[in-house]
């Protein structure tokens, strides 16, 4: 019986995403990454994007998987709202990098509306403590909102993709309202 309880507890720990280490007020590490937007290669620089306004940096486990496709479509559909608030959106993944170009333009995913970047070996994800516990070379599903000055405004980490857009959009709008 004790083994069964211990095994269940271990499974719960393994299946639970780690809480993001970066908290509001922490300095977000700058990075540059290769990626795609609308199928075209690009180099994304967080430092350059921050010059335009806040940045929504969302990590997703793997390109072209069910939850990640749902999340990408939700972000794509909300891009006009993020743009109205002056925010840039970037998706970063360490998984299925060979599918990034395809999902960047797919109308059921990113629709070409925002860049997705590759994170080989989850190097960027590790700096943000956004590594999937059960697959340490893949990104967790963690979203950050980063102010133009480089401070983390908001963090949300949950494998369920359904709240990442609403969480980050609310944080961006709240930041913008506080700046008025």
C-alpha positions, 0 to 999 in steps of 0.5 A: 500500500505504501508503495502505491501511495509513493508511486502516485505521489511521484507521478503527480510530481513528475506530471506537474510543471515546475513553477517559473523561477522568474517572478514579476520584478526579476530581470528577463534574460535577453536572447537572440534566436533563429525562427520563422514568421509566415514561413520566412526565416528571421532572427528574433532579438528580445532586446530589439523587441523590447524597444517597441514595447512590452513583449509576450514571450511564451514557451511551448513544448513542441511545434505541431502538437495538439496543445501547442497548435491550440495555443498558437491559434489562440495567440494568432487570433488575439494578435490585434489586441496585443498590437493595440496594447503595443505588445510584441508576441513571440513563441519559443520551443525546444521541441519538434524544431523541424516543424517551426517553419510550417506552423509559422504560416499555417492558418490553423496555427500561427497564421503568420501573425507572430514569430516562433523561434527555435531553442535547441537544447532548451538553452533559453528555456533553462534561463527562464526556468521553463523546462518540461520536467518530464522532458528536460530538453523541451520547453514547458508551457510558460508565458512571460510578459516583459516590460520594455526595461527588461523586467518581468511583469507577469508569469503564468505556467500551466500545461493547459494552453487555455489561459495563456492568452487571457493571462498575458493580454490582461497583464499587458493591458494592466501594464499599459493602463498603469503607464497612463 
